[in-house]
Amino acid sequence: MNRHELRIIAMESLYQHLLLGKDIRKCVFDAMKGENNIDGFLYSLTIGTIENKGIYIDKINSLLRSDWTFDRLSILEQAILLMSFQEILANEAPKAVVINEAITLSKKYCDDSSYKLINGVLDKL
């Protein structure tokens, strides 16, 4: 699988975890159709993201407009932002690449204007 496909699996797994409160490892296992061999990049984008979730939520809240909070975002927007923060801050991926991927995912899976919010938050990081 390429990195874009792994990001989609990570987004789906994070979405399930955030929406249902299901253990992230179980979400990844289910998304991988029972495959136990998890790519290191996918592991970082899922398990790593949840390990740093509180820190990332605080950072996201500080970058949102004063009348918005992380909890007001859709679950998919939350998943994309958390995953993007992990990729930029922990994986040290190029910010432009991460922003481009986040915008691509949000245009495909979120509301029509979600990509603008995601772009704005990640650009401030």
C-alpha positions as CSV (number, residue, x, y, z in Angstrom):
1,M,0.0,0.0,0.0
2,N,1.1,3.5,-0.7
3,R,1.1,6.3,1.9
4,H,-2.1,7.8,0.7
5,E,-3.9,4.5,1.1
6,L,-2.4,4.1,4.6
7,R,-3.6,7.6,5.5
8,I,-7.2,6.6,4.5
9,I,-7.0,3.5,6.7
10,A,-5.6,5.7,9.5
11,M,-8.4,8.2,9.1
12,E,-11.0,5.5,9.1
13,S,-9.5,3.9,12.2
14,L,-9.3,7.2,14.1
15,Y,-12.8,8.0,13.1
16,Q,-14.1,4.7,14.6
17,H,-12.1,5.3,17.7
18,L,-13.3,8.8,18.2
19,L,-16.9,8.1,17.3
20,L,-17.4,4.7,19.1
21,G,-14.7,4.9,21.8
22,K,-13.4,1.6,20.4
23,D,-9.8,0.6,21.2
24,I,-7.6,2.0,18.4
25,R,-5.7,-1.3,18.0
26,K,-9.0,-3.0,17.3
27,C,-10.0,-0.3,14.8
28,V,-6.7,-0.7,12.9
29,F,-7.1,-4.5,13.0
30,D,-10.6,-4.3,11.6
31,A,-9.6,-1.7,8.9
32,M,-6.8,-4.0,7.8
33,K,-9.3,-6.9,7.5
34,G,-7.6,-8.9,10.2
35,E,-4.1,-8.5,8.9
36,N,-1.6,-8.5,11.9
37,N,1.4,-7.1,10.0
38,I,0.9,-3.3,10.4
39,D,3.1,-0.9,8.5
40,G,5.2,1.4,10.8
41,F,3.8,4.5,9.1
42,L,0.2,3.3,9.8
43,Y,1.1,2.4,13.4
44,S,2.4,5.9,14.0
45,L,-0.6,7.6,12.4
46,T,-3.0,5.6,14.5
47,I,-1.6,4.4,17.8
48,G,1.0,7.3,17.9
49,T,-1.8,9.8,17.3
50,I,-3.9,8.5,20.1
51,E,-0.9,8.4,22.5
52,N,-0.5,12.2,21.8
53,K,-4.2,13.0,21.4
54,G,-4.5,15.3,24.5
55,I,-1.4,17.4,23.5
56,Y,-2.7,17.7,19.9
57,I,-6.2,18.7,21.0
58,D,-4.8,21.5,23.1
59,K,-2.7,22.7,20.2
60,I,-5.6,22.5,17.8
61,N,-7.8,24.5,20.3
62,S,-5.1,27.2,20.5
63,L,-5.1,27.5,16.7
64,L,-8.9,27.7,16.2
65,R,-10.9,30.9,16.2
66,S,-11.8,31.9,19.8
67,D,-15.5,31.0,19.2
68,W,-14.6,27.4,18.2
69,T,-13.3,24.3,20.0
70,F,-12.1,20.9,18.9
71,D,-15.3,19.4,20.1
72,R,-17.3,21.5,17.6
73,L,-15.5,20.0,14.7
74,S,-16.9,17.0,12.9
75,I,-15.4,13.6,13.9
76,L,-13.8,13.3,10.4
77,E,-12.3,16.8,10.7
78,Q,-11.0,15.8,14.2
79,A,-9.5,12.6,12.8
80,I,-7.8,14.3,9.9
81,L,-6.4,17.1,12.1
82,L,-5.1,14.7,14.7
83,M,-3.5,12.5,12.2
84,S,-1.9,15.5,10.4
85,F,-0.5,16.9,13.7
86,Q,1.1,13.5,14.4
87,E,2.6,13.4,10.9
88,I,4.1,16.9,11.2
89,L,5.1,16.9,14.8
90,A,6.2,13.3,15.5
91,N,7.0,11.9,12.1
92,E,8.6,15.2,11.0
93,A,7.0,14.9,7.5
94,P,7.2,18.0,5.3
95,K,4.4,20.3,6.3
96,A,3.3,21.0,2.7
97,V,2.9,17.3,1.9
98,V,0.8,16.7,5.0
99,I,-1.4,19.8,4.3
100,N,-1.9,18.6,0.7
101,E,-3.0,15.1,1.9
102,A,-5.2,16.6,4.6
103,I,-7.0,18.8,2.1
104,T,-7.4,15.9,-0.4
105,L,-9.0,13.7,2.3
106,S,-11.2,16.5,3.6
107,K,-12.4,17.4,0.1
108,K,-13.4,13.7,-0.5
109,Y,-14.8,12.8,2.9
110,C,-15.9,16.0,4.7
111,D,-18.3,18.9,4.1
112,D,-17.6,21.2,1.2
113,S,-15.9,23.9,3.2
114,S,-14.0,21.7,5.7
115,Y,-10.8,21.8,3.7
116,K,-10.6,25.5,4.3
117,L,-10.7,25.1,8.1
118,I,-8.2,22.2,8.0
119,N,-5.9,24.1,5.8
120,G,-6.1,27.2,8.0
121,V,-5.3,25.2,11.2
122,L,-2.4,23.3,9.7
123,D,-1.0,26.3,8.1
124,K,-0.7,28.0,11.5
125,L,1.1,25.1,13.0
